[in-house]
Amino acid sequence: MTTSTGSTTAAAPVTTPSRSVRSAKPRGPRTWVAGALANTVTAVIGVLFLVPLLWVVFAAFNADAGLKLSWPGSGFSLDNFRAVMTPETTYRPMWNGLVLCVSSSAIAMVVATLAAYPLSRFETRYKRPFLLTILFSTGLPITAIMVPVYGLFVQLNLVDTLSGTIAFMATTALPIAIFLMKNFMDGVPITLEEAAWTDGASSMQTLRHVVLPLMWPGLSVVLIFTFIGQWGNFFIPFVLLLSPDQLPASVSIFTFFGQYGSVQWGQLAAYSVLYTLPVVLLYLLLSRRLGGAFTFGGALKG
Amino acid sequence: MATITRPSPGAPAGGELRRRTHPVRVDIARALPLTPAVLLLLVFLAGPILWCVYAAFTNIALTGAGSGDTQFVGLANFREAFSSKDFANSVVLTLVFTVLSAVVGQNLLGLALALLQKRAAPVVRALVGATVIGAWVIPEVVAGYLWYAFLAQDGTLNEIIGGLGLSQNWLYTLPIVAVSLANVWRGTAFSMLVYNAALSEIPAEIEEAAEMDGATGWGRLRHVTIPMIRRTVTTNLMLITLQTLSVFGLIYTMTKGGPGTKSQTLPLYMYEQAFSFSQIGYGTAIALVLLVVGAVFSLVYMRLLREDG
């Protein structure tokens, strides 16, 4: 990690790994056995990961689903989906979740982009301490801050307000977003901007029309990262929101089905599928546009 | 962390010179886009942390008997915590959970998957990669329910091993192992992606040279591959440890910390004390302990990144 590799690390997330490694190797019986072994072990691990996941899919389409993994077969029906797709159970929590998630991700993205630009482009004596503070706060356990945040929200009268929750959720996403965004921005060569500056463009115009269009793979990585984190976030809305009609999907799934008495497991599974779908779709959409290889390994190393 | 310790590659050359020549108002204008970020971070991150440091030394309660009558109690909250059996229990459980699920589980399984994927056929690699990442993308509450269903008395695991006579409700008999397993399942994708990236940067010639010299698979792994990705290993360990320290939703949906307090890690203990028992002062003291542990890990992590340069 020297300075000269700054641009390559920022570009790393879009490159497909390990093509060169699998170059011309002698193909003897030993490598064949090794290959078969690797395939088998990988597949076995894959199956172990798949089995718990299958339950939710099978149970969702099974009218009388239990906790056991079983093929719906003759019990196949969409009754579970019909039962949960009501305003109180699905539509409102999903809408609330969407409002929370989209607004906080949008705020985090805009604020992080604005902050990353001067950090990437200019040298001031405050830059290093600021970046170190940002890096430090990416490591703080947000869970631990929830008790003091609740205390603070009580005193500011922000408990059970959407705006307060959105602002806090956006803030928790900020440190890592700024950090990743700055690294991706470092990968955009400055020469193009200097041309735009000479033509009289302001730095904000340059950011919008020159820099951002050149770093959309980086932007999508940060967006996926932020959005998935917010959509799945349980603890923040669980603590900060109280009224049932404001709760997002992540919390209402828990309050609707949380008491393990006579749970309708099929309905819970159907609801889980509906709640999981948006992030999976977003992930597929963006990772496909990134060439199928979504890693942020390069950005992680700085 | 070269980008922090040295001028970033994208920055204009001769920044030193420009700093001295341009007037202060240019500095201010350039720092202007930072204001929203600074404001949000001050109000919603630095604010709560400072409040935490204050409240941990008081008997503050937001509702009930003690509210409105907040007093400084010195180290009483910490003395109470360090002499409490439940606190000690949750510290031990947090350690077990972190070592079992992050340091051993996610880390080793992620590395193994990354190594195996290099040798596996493209189809196997793509399918298994997608499944593992799928487990990572789904929300943690859903993951909690999935694993509840998998491990419960009449769940899938007992169905599979039914013939062996080992059938039991794993969430009652081995709660901390059960939640650790679920966390391995959910978090391995992160380590896998990190190691995938690191392994792809090892030049092919080095491994081929080792192979020519007759190094066995294990020898190559121990003496060539691992030393070359050593820094990635430490970085990854720090990051997944920090993530695992703050896991709440997964454990809460699976066991609520129970049975009794048998899977009550620090975040769940803190939640119970602060919100179920309304002891905000005591809860913030525990939060402060968690924050300090997180801060130490975070500092070590920054240190490692800097040496990277």
Interface residues (C-beta under 8 A of the other chain):
Chain A: M1 T2 T3 S4 T5 G6 S7 A12 T15 P17 S18 S20 V21 R22 S23 K25 A34 G35 A38 N39 V41 T42 A43 I45 G46 F49 L50 V51 P52 L53 W55 V56 A59 G66 L67 K68 L69 V110 V111 A112 L114 A115 Y117 P118 L119 S120 R121 F122 E123 T124 R125 Y126 R128 F130 L131 L132 L135 F136 S137 T138 G139 L140 P141 I142 T143 A144 I145 M146 V147 P148 V149 Y150 G151 L152 V154 A167 F168 A170 T171 T172 L174 P175 I178 K182 N183 M185 D186 G187 V188 P189 I190 S203 M204 I228 W231 G232 F234 F235 F238 V239 S250 I253 F254 F257 G258 Y260 W265 L268 S272 Y275 T276 V279 V280 Y283 F294 T295 F296 G297 G298 L300 K301 G302
Chain B: M1 A2 T3 I4 T5 R6 P7 S8 P9 G10 A11 P12 G15 E16 R18 R19 D27 R30 A31 P33 L34 P36 A37 V38 L40 L41 V43 F44 L45 G47 P48 I49 W51 C52 A55 I60 L62 L109 A112 L113 L116 Q117 K118 R119 A120 A121 V124 R125 L127 V128 T131 V132 I133 G134 A135 V137 I138 P139 E140 V141 V142 Y145 L146 W147 Y148 A149 F150 A152 D154 G155 T156 E159 W185 T188 L193 V194 N196 A197 A198 L199 S200 I202 P203 A204 E207 E208 G217 T232 T235 M238 L239 L242 L245 S246 V247 F248 G249 Y252 T253 P267 M270 Y271 A274 F275 I280 G283 T284 I286 A287 L288 L290 L291 V293 G294 A295 F297 S298 L299 Y301 M302 L305 D308 G309
